[in-house]
């Protein structure tokens, strides 16, 4: 019996080590990935984003042809459509946080992963990965749909198209990170969606309305405008790299705000 007990005692640490191999950040990411695809929201958001991209990319190309606008890259059509498509990414990323607060399952998530930062990072990584891939695929779809609608009013260069596709994926990924951070700060779907809609759509609309140079400069510092400059590859009022850095700064700030609230206020 003593030999059996010693053998069992020796195997216990090994068994415990094997049981905990799935923990840490990889385990948290795997858990969030599984939770994401067990609800209907991501599927509905992705289907709706395809519909929006097809409609508005074709619309943009048609308007450019009708208004006899200068010849432009075909990628400008899906870039413009991202103004609306991004809100489906917002809903997808927001749901991973606010739905858990609404049902109380956030308590279980924080018990399974006590490290608050790890929970937030896992949600941000999962949603941003999905958003990035979706952005690239949606961008390609938008180019394909818009090309015939331009009817010769667009150009296509492979290198330029690839850069724009990657930029669309990166922008939507950063929007997902921004959304997760603000969702942890607001905790409710109404509060998070209202805040994000105001930041990404309402405030730019207000600032652009009067046509004031000062207000336009302020607008250029918002994530939506900076994202547009980044995806379109603009050189004015600043380079696309500066646009990317502005969006990264907003996403980082939102992440830190959400983390601060999460650490100070328990579930």
C-alpha positions in Angstrom: 0.0 0.0 0.0 2.8 2.4 0.8 4.4 1.8 -2.6 1.1 2.5 -4.3 0.7 5.7 -2.2 4.2 6.9 -3.1 3.6 6.2 -6.8 0.3 8.1 -6.7 2.0 10.9 -4.8 4.8 11.1 -7.5 2.2 11.1 -10.3 0.1 13.8 -8.7 2.5 16.7 -9.6 2.8 15.5 -13.2 -0.9 15.2 -13.5 -1.4 18.6 -12.0 1.2 20.1 -14.4 -0.6 18.5 -17.4 -4.0 19.8 -16.2 -2.6 23.4 -16.0 -0.9 23.4 -19.5 -4.1 24.8 -21.0 -4.1 27.8 -18.7 -2.5 31.2 -19.0 -3.2 33.6 -21.9 -3.4 30.8 -24.5 -6.1 29.1 -22.4 -8.0 32.4 -21.9 -7.8 33.0 -25.7 -9.1 29.5 -26.4 -12.0 30.0 -24.0 -12.9 33.3 -25.5 -12.7 31.8 -29.0 -15.1 29.0 -28.0 -17.5 31.4 -26.3 -17.6 33.7 -29.3 -18.8 31.1 -31.7 -21.4 29.6 -29.4 -23.7 32.7 -29.8 -25.5 33.9 -32.9 -24.2 37.5 -32.9 -20.9 37.0 -34.7 -22.6 35.0 -37.5 -25.3 37.7 -37.9 -22.7 40.5 -37.9 -20.5 38.8 -40.5 -23.5 38.2 -42.8 -24.7 41.7 -42.4 -21.2 43.1 -43.1 -21.1 41.2 -46.4 -24.5 42.7 -47.4 -23.4 46.2 -46.4 -20.1 46.0 -48.2 -21.7 44.7 -51.5 -24.4 47.5 -51.5 -22.2 50.4 -50.5 -19.1 49.5 -52.5 -21.3 49.2 -55.6 -23.0 52.5 -54.7 -19.7 54.3 -54.3 -18.5 53.2 -57.7 -21.7 54.1 -59.3 -21.8 57.6 -57.8 -18.2 58.2 -58.8 -19.1 57.3 -62.4 -22.3 59.3 -62.5 -20.6 62.4 -61.0 -17.7 62.0 -63.4 -15.2 62.1 -60.5 -11.4 61.7 -61.2 -10.0 58.3 -61.7 -9.2 56.7 -58.4 -8.1 53.4 -56.9 -10.9 50.8 -56.8 -10.0 50.2 -53.2 -11.5 53.6 -52.3 -14.9 52.0 -52.6 -14.6 49.4 -49.8 -12.7 52.0 -47.7 -15.7 54.3 -47.8 -18.0 51.4 -47.0 -16.0 50.7 -43.9 -17.6 53.8 -42.3 -20.7 51.6 -41.9 -19.2 48.1 -41.8 -17.1 49.0 -38.8 -20.3 49.2 -36.6 -20.9 45.5 -37.2 -17.4 44.9 -35.8 -18.3 47.1 -32.9 -21.4 45.0 -32.1 -19.5 41.8 -32.4 -16.7 42.9 -30.1 -19.0 44.7 -27.7 -21.2 41.6 -27.3 -18.2 39.5 -25.9 -18.1 41.9 -22.9 -21.6 43.4 -22.4 -23.5 40.1 -22.8 -21.5 38.6 -19.9 -22.3 41.5 -17.7 -26.0 41.3 -18.7 -26.2 37.6 -17.8 -23.8 37.6 -14.9 -21.5 35.1 -16.5 -18.7 37.7 -16.2 -18.3 36.4 -12.6 -17.5 32.9 -13.9 -15.0 34.4 -16.5 -13.2 36.3 -13.7 -13.1 33.2 -11.5 -11.7 31.0 -14.2 -9.2 33.7 -15.2 -8.5 35.9 -12.0 -6.0 38.1 -13.9 -8.2 40.9 -15.0 -5.8 42.1 -17.7 -5.6 38.6 -19.2 -9.4 38.4 -19.6 -9.4 41.7 -21.4 -6.4 40.9 -23.6 -8.0 37.6 -24.5 -11.2 39.2 -25.6 -9.3 41.9 -27.5 -7.1 39.3 -29.3 -10.0 37.1 -30.4 -12.2 39.9 -31.6 -9.4 41.8 -33.3 -8.2 38.6 -35.1 -11.7 38.0 -36.4 -12.1 41.6 -37.4 -8.8 41.7 -39.2 -9.5 38.6 -41.4 -13.0 39.9 -42.0 -11.7 43.3 -43.0 -9.3 41.8 -45.6 -12.0 39.5 -47.1 -14.6 42.3 -47.1 -12.2 44.7 -48.7 -11.5 42.2 -51.5 -15.2 41.6 -52.0 -15.8 45.4 -52.1 -13.1 45.8 -54.8 -14.6 43.0 -56.9 -18.1 44.5 -56.6 -17.1 48.1 -57.2 -14.8 47.5 -60.2 -17.6 47.1 -62.8 -19.7 49.9 -61.2 -16.8 52.3 -61.8 -17.0 51.6 -65.5 -13.5 52.8 -66.2 -13.3 55.4 -63.5 -11.0 53.3 -61.3 -7.5 51.9 -61.4 -6.3 48.6 -60.1 -2.7 47.9 -59.1 -1.9 44.7 -57.2 0.6 46.2 -54.8 -1.7 49.2 -54.0 -4.7 46.9 -53.6 -2.8 44.6 -51.2 -1.7 47.5 -49.0 -5.3 48.8 -48.9 -6.7 45.4 -48.0 -4.2 44.9 -45.2 -4.9 48.4 -43.9 -8.6 47.7 -43.8 -7.9 44.5 -41.8 -5.7 46.4 -39.4 -8.2 49.2 -38.9 -11.1 46.9 -38.1 -8.8 45.0 -35.7 -8.0 48.3 -33.9 -11.7 49.1 -33.8 -12.3 45.8 -32.1 -9.7 46.6 -29.4 -11.2 50.0 -28.9 -14.6 48.5 -28.5 -13.5 45.9 -26.0 -11.9 48.6 -23.9 -14.9 50.9 -23.9 -17.2 48.0 -23.3 -15.4 47.1 -20.1 -15.6 50.8 -19.1 -19.3 51.1 -19.8 -20.4 47.5 -19.0 -23.8 47.9 -20.7 -24.6 47.5 -24.3 -26.5 50.7 -24.5 -23.7 52.7 -22.9 -21.0 51.2 -25.0 -22.8 51.4 -28.3 -23.9 55.0 -27.6 -20.3 56.0 -26.7 -18.8 54.3 -29.7 -21.4 55.7 -32.1 -20.8 59.2 -30.9 -17.0 58.8 -31.2 -16.9 57.1 -34.6 -19.9 58.8 -36.3 -21.6 61.5 -34.3 -18.7 63.6 -33.3 -17.1 63.6 -36.8 -20.4 64.7 -38.3 -20.7 67.5 -35.8 -17.2 68.7 -36.4 -17.3 68.6 -40.2 -20.7 70.4 -40.4 -19.6 74.1 -39.8 -16.5 73.8 -42.1 -14.3 75.5 -39.5 -10.5 74.8 -40.1 -10.0 74.3 -36.3 -12.9 71.8 -36.1 -11.6 70.0 -39.1 -8.2 69.6 -37.6 -9.8 68.3 -34.4 -11.8 65.8 -36.5 -8.6 64.6 -38.2 -7.4 63.5 -34.7 -10.5 61.2 -34.2 -10.2 57.5 -34.9 -12.7 57.4 -37.8 -11.0 60.2 -39.8 -7.5 58.9 -39.0 -8.6 55.4 -40.0 -9.9 56.8 -43.4 -6.6 58.5 -44.0 -4.7 55.3 -43.2 -6.8 53.0 -45.3 -6.9 55.4 -48.3 -3.2 55.9 -48.1 -3.5 59.7 -47.9 -0.6 62.1 -47.7 -2.6 65.1 -46.5 -3.3 66.4 -43.9 -0.8 63.7 -42.7 0.6 60.4 -43.9 -1.1 57.1 -43.6 1.4 56.0 -41.0 0.4 59.0 -38.8 -3.2 58.0 -39.3 -2.4 54.5 -38.1 -0.6 55.8 -35.0 -3.6 57.9 -34.1 -5.9 55.0 -34.3 -3.5 52.9 -32.2 -3.3 55.6 -29.6 -7.2 55.7 -29.3 -7.3 51.9 -29.1 -4.6 51.8 -26.4 -6.3 54.6 -24.4 -9.6 52.7 -24.5 -7.9 49.5 -23.5 -6.3 51.2 -20.5 -9.5 52.9 -19.4 -11.4 49.6 -19.6 -8.7 47.8 -17.6 -8.7 50.5 -14.9 -12.5 50.2 -14.5 -12.3 46.4 -14.5 -9.6 46.4 -11.7 -11.4 49.0 -9.5 -15.0 47.6 -9.9 -15.5 43.9 -9.5 -18.1 42.0 -11.5 
